[in-house]
Amino acid sequence: MNAITTRFAAALLLCLAGLAGATGTAAPAAVLKGEVLEVREVDSYTYLRLKTADGEVWAAITKAPVKKGAVVGIANPAVMRDFESRTLNRRFDTIVFGTLADANAPAPTAAAAVPQGAKDTAPPAAMPAPVKVGKATGTDARTVAEVVVGRDKLKDKSVSVRAQVVKVNRGIMGKNWFHVQDGSGSASAGTNDLVVTSKDMAAVGDVLDIKGMVRTEVQLGAGYHYSVLIDDAALRK
């Protein structure tokens, strides 16, 4: 594993650990900076071949107007290994997913660390306290705890959940990633929190009607996986 892969594989683990419900405070990943050597556009992504201090690396961001020769920064860098792009008909040994950032922005330090995702929304002091949210309505309505506990029976089925957003991570692998809670379940048992992916956007504190497919044993890069999440959800306030 080369230097660039090692560095950003660690960033991926920090990012995904936050999404998986890890507690405590972790320093956000530094911005990946580099000169754009090549640009490849597809429907949802802009692929960039970058010249960085550690060598060349491919990156993918939500589609944006980037020119060859520009110096860019990739925020929230997350490394994926053996990633296959069907639109490009190409497999990347390693690729960095993230969002376009100011290449001149200073890297965050441990002293300025915030919970994962808070930098996309609000500082910890502004984050709302957990609240009790009324259950969604309809035949497919479930609480957060019911989805987590009943995941095996709900696998690949559509569910509706009404819950509050407590964490946000934007633009990872073409989706926005959320932690949601509704007051059901137990933190000690790990049944009070649920990960949701969506192309829609929301902020910490929003109470949403969430409708999507239950996926179980979802495998991601760096050996990380989720036992359950709601995928490609539609979000409505």
N, C-alpha and C positions, 0 to 999 in steps of 0.2 A: 504494500500500500504506500503510495507516494505522499509527500508532505501535504499537498493541497487536500487529498482525500482524507488523511488523518485529521487535519484541522477541522474540516467541515462535517465529517462524520460525527465528531463530538458535538458540533452545533446542532445537528439533526437530533441527537439523543436528548439534548436539553429541550429542544422545541417540542418533541413528541412526548417527553415526560410531562411537560406542562399540560398538554392536551389530554393525557391519560389520567390527569387528576393528581399529579404529584403535589405535595404540600411543601411549604417553605419558600425561600427566595433564592433565585438563581440569576446570575448575570446574563443579560441578553447577549446573543452572538454578535461579534463585530461585523461591520459592513465589509463585504467582499468588493475590492476595488480593482478595476482593470481597464485596459484600452480595448475597444471593440475591434476585433480583426475580421469578423464575419457576422452577418445578420441573416437569419432565416425566418421568414414569416409563415405562420399557419393560422388557422381560424381563431384559436384561443390564446396562443402563445407567441412570443417573440423569442427565438433561440439566438443566443449570443456566444460567439467564441471569443474569449477574453484572454489578453496577455496580462498576467498578474505577477506579483513579486515572486511567486513560487512556481511560475510556469504557466502554460496555457490550460484553460479550463472552459468547459461548456456550461452555460447557465440558461435557465428558462424563466421568463417573467410573464405576467399577464400582458397581453398584447399592448405594445407601446411604440411610439415613433422614435427609434434609435438609429443613429447613423454610424457607418463604419468610420473609425478614427476617433470617435467620441470616448471620453473617459467617464465611466459610469460606476455607480455603487449598487450592490445587491444587498438589500436589507433582509433580515431574518433568513440567512442562507441555510438551506437544508439539503444535504447530500443524498442522492439516490444512486444505488449501484445497479448495474445491469438493467437500465431503464430502456424500454423499447418505445420509440415514437412511431406509431403507425402512419401518421400523416407525412413524416419525413422518410418513412421506410428505412429506419436506422436504429441500431442499438448503441447506446452510450455505456461504456464501462462505468463511468461516473458522470453525474450531471448535478449542478446546484440549482435548486428551485428557490425563488425568493421574489421580492418586490423591488421595483426601481426606487433608488434612494439618491440623495445628494452625495456624490462621490467625495466632496470636501468635508462632509460632516465628520466630527470626531467620533471615534469608536466609544461606546459606552463603557463605563468602568464599574467595578464591583460596588463602589460607593453609591453609584446611582442606580443600582439594580432594582428592578420591579418584578412583580410576578409575571410569568410568561403571558404575553398577549396584552398586558395592561398598557404597554407603550402604544398600542393601536387604538386605545380608547381613552382611558382616564387613569390618573395615578391612584395608588392603593387607597389613599385617604378619601377619594371621591367615590370609591366603589360602594354600591348599596349593600346593606345587610340583607342576608337571605330572608325571603318572605314566603308566606304560604300562598300558593297559587291554586285557584280552583281548577278542577279537572276539566279537560276538553270534553266536548259532547260528540255523540255519534257512536255507531256500532264498533268503530275501530279505536275508540278513545282509550288511552292508557295513561297511567301516571309514570313518572320517571322510574320509580321502584318496580312497577309492574313490567316495564320493558326490560330492565336489567335482570330481574329474577326470572321472568318468563321468556328470555331470549331464545331458548331452544325451540319452543313452540311457535314463536313469532318470526323466526328466521325467514327472510325473503317475503315477508308480508308487510302491507302498508299499515301504519299506525298514525294516530293523531295524538299529540301531546301539547299541553299548554304549560309553559314553564318560563322562568326568568333566565336571561343570559348572565353568566357570571364570569366568563372568560371569552376572549376573542383572539383568533389568529387569522390574519387575512392572506389571501392569495397564495396558498400552498397547494401545489399540484392542481392549479386551476380552480380551487374551491376556497371558500371561507370555512373555518373550523371554529366551533363553539362548544363551550361547556354550558349546560343548562341544568337548573334545579327547580323543583316545585314544592319542596318541603316534605316530600315523601321519602321513605327509605332512611337508611342509617349511614352516617359517614364512616363509622367503624367497620361496617360490613361492606362498604363500597357500593351501596345501592341507592345513594342519594344524588348521584351525578351522572349525566349522560352526555356523550359526545355526539354532535350533530354536524354534518357537512352540508353546505348549500352554496349555490351561486348567488343567492340573495345576501344582503348585508344587514347587520344589526349591531347594536352597541351594548356594552355592559349596562345592565339595569333594565333593558327592554323586556317586557312580558309579551311572549309570542304564541301564536297558534302555529304549531309545527306539524307538517305532514310529510312523511317520507317512508323509505323502505328500511326495515330492520336488517342489518348485516351482522354476521357473527364471525369470530375468528378471522378478522381482517388483518392480513399481513402487509407490512410496509417495509421500506428499506432499513438496513442496519439491524435486521432481526427483530424489529419492533412490531407488535400486533395489538389489536383491540379485541376484547372478548365480545363486545357489542357496540354498535353505533347506529344512528339513523342517518342514512345516506341520501344525498341529492334531495334534500328536503325543500319544500316550499314554506316560506316564512311569512306570517301575516300578523301585524300588530292589532 
